[in-house]
């Protein structure tokens, strides 16, 4: 019999916000994460997710690396992406 020792809060579908696309694109360009994974990370970030669970070791490793880099260096949305998506300075 399988027993879960982790308390589950339930599942919910995260909304895809307009800012998820420019953020995902920035992650692709700056950190070379695959586009699909970048969009997943962007949606999770904008949705306030604080923990990711995955069996994809590459995604987990790259995401951990990105989090460390952002913690040390900060994250700036490239101006070219702001221009393409018409993202305001406040949104960026």
C-alpha positions in Angstrom: 0.0 0.0 0.0 1.3 3.5 -0.9 1.3 6.1 1.8 2.0 9.7 1.2 3.9 11.5 3.9 3.5 14.9 2.3 0.5 17.0 3.2 -1.2 17.9 0.0 -2.9 21.3 -0.4 -4.7 20.2 -3.5 -4.3 21.0 -7.2 -5.2 24.2 -9.0 -4.7 25.4 -12.5 -2.5 28.4 -12.7 -3.7 31.3 -14.9 -1.5 32.3 -17.7 -1.0 36.0 -17.5 0.1 38.2 -20.3 3.4 38.8 -18.6 4.2 35.0 -18.7 5.2 35.2 -22.3 7.8 38.0 -22.1 9.1 36.5 -18.8 9.3 33.0 -20.5 11.1 34.5 -23.5 13.6 36.3 -21.3 14.3 33.1 -19.4 15.0 31.3 -22.8 17.3 34.0 -23.9 19.2 34.7 -20.7 19.4 31.2 -19.1 19.0 29.0 -22.2 16.1 27.0 -20.6 13.9 25.2 -23.2 10.9 27.3 -24.3 8.3 24.9 -22.8 10.1 24.8 -19.5 10.6 28.5 -19.5 6.9 29.1 -19.9 6.1 26.7 -17.1 8.6 28.5 -14.8 7.2 31.9 -15.8 3.6 30.9 -15.1 4.6 29.4 -11.7 6.6 32.4 -10.8 3.9 34.9 -11.6 1.4 32.6 -9.8 3.3 32.8 -6.6 4.4 29.2 -6.6 7.1 28.6 -4.0 7.9 24.9 -4.7 8.0 22.9 -7.9 7.7 19.1 -8.0 9.0 17.4 -11.1 10.6 14.1 -12.2 12.5 16.0 -15.0 16.0 16.2 -13.5 17.2 18.6 -16.2 14.3 21.0 -15.5 15.0 20.7 -11.8 18.7 21.3 -12.1 18.3 24.3 -14.5 15.6 25.8 -12.5 17.7 25.6 -9.3 20.6 27.2 -11.2 18.4 30.0 -12.4 17.0 30.7 -8.9 20.6 30.9 -7.6 21.7 33.3 -10.4 18.7 35.5 -9.9 19.2 35.6 -6.1 22.8 36.7 -6.6 22.5 39.0 -9.7 18.8 40.0 -9.8 16.6 39.7 -12.9 16.2 42.4 -15.5 13.8 42.0 -18.4 15.8 42.8 -21.5 14.7 46.0 -23.3 14.2 44.2 -26.6 11.6 41.9 -24.9 9.9 44.9 -23.2 9.6 46.5 -26.6 8.3 43.4 -28.4 5.6 42.8 -25.8 5.0 46.4 -24.9 5.8 45.8 -21.2 5.9 48.9 -19.1 8.9 49.7 -16.8 6.7 49.0 -13.8 5.7 45.6 -15.2 9.3 44.8 -16.1 
